[in-house]
Amino acid sequence: MGKITLYFLITILVIISLDSININNIFKKNKVFQARLFYFFLAVSLIYLVTNFIYEIATTIKIF
C-alpha cells in the first residue's frame, strides 16, 4: 500500500470526522467564505499530518 492510497483513505476519514463538527458557532454571521476557507485548510492540514504520521510509523516498523 503506497502513500497515495494512504492519502486517499485518510482523506475519507478526515472528511467524515470533520462533518461531525459544527463550525457555524465558531464564526461570525455572514462570514461564510472565511468559514469554508478555514474548514478547507483544517482538512488539508489534518490529512497531511495524519498521513505522514502513519506512513513514518509504518516505515519504521517495516510495514510498507
C-alpha positions as CSV (number, residue, x, y, z in Angstrom):
1,M,0.0,0.0,0.0
2,G,1.6,3.2,-1.1
3,K,1.5,6.7,0.3
4,I,-1.1,7.8,-2.3
5,T,-3.5,5.1,-1.2
6,L,-2.9,6.1,2.4
7,Y,-3.7,9.8,1.5
8,F,-7.0,8.6,-0.1
9,L,-8.1,6.6,2.9
10,I,-7.1,9.3,5.4
11,T,-9.0,11.9,3.2
12,I,-12.2,10.0,3.5
13,L,-11.8,9.6,7.3
14,V,-10.9,13.2,7.8
15,I,-14.0,14.4,5.8
16,I,-16.2,12.1,7.7
17,S,-14.8,13.2,11.1
18,L,-14.9,16.9,10.2
19,D,-18.5,16.6,9.1
20,S,-19.5,16.0,12.8
21,I,-18.1,19.4,13.9
22,N,-20.5,22.3,13.9
23,I,-18.2,25.2,12.9
24,N,-21.0,27.6,12.4
25,N,-20.9,28.6,16.1
26,I,-17.2,29.5,15.8
27,F,-17.5,32.2,13.2
28,K,-19.4,35.4,13.0
29,K,-22.6,35.6,11.0
30,N,-22.3,36.2,7.2
31,K,-18.6,35.0,7.2
32,V,-19.3,32.0,5.0
33,F,-16.2,32.4,2.9
34,Q,-13.9,32.6,5.9
35,A,-15.5,29.6,7.5
36,R,-15.2,27.5,4.3
37,L,-11.6,28.5,3.9
38,F,-10.8,27.6,7.5
39,Y,-12.6,24.2,7.0
40,F,-10.5,23.6,3.8
41,F,-7.2,24.4,5.4
42,L,-8.1,22.4,8.5
43,A,-8.9,19.4,6.4
44,V,-5.8,19.7,4.3
45,S,-3.5,20.0,7.3
46,L,-5.1,17.1,9.1
47,I,-4.8,14.9,6.0
48,Y,-1.2,15.8,5.6
49,L,-0.2,15.3,9.3
50,V,-2.1,12.1,9.9
51,T,-0.9,10.5,6.6
52,N,2.7,11.4,7.3
53,F,2.5,10.2,10.9
54,I,1.0,6.8,9.9
55,Y,3.5,6.4,7.0
56,E,6.5,7.2,9.2
57,I,5.4,4.7,11.8
58,A,4.7,2.1,9.2
59,T,8.1,2.5,7.5
60,T,9.8,2.4,10.9
61,I,8.4,-1.0,11.7
62,K,8.8,-2.1,8.1
63,I,5.1,-2.5,7.1
64,F,5.4,-0.6,3.8
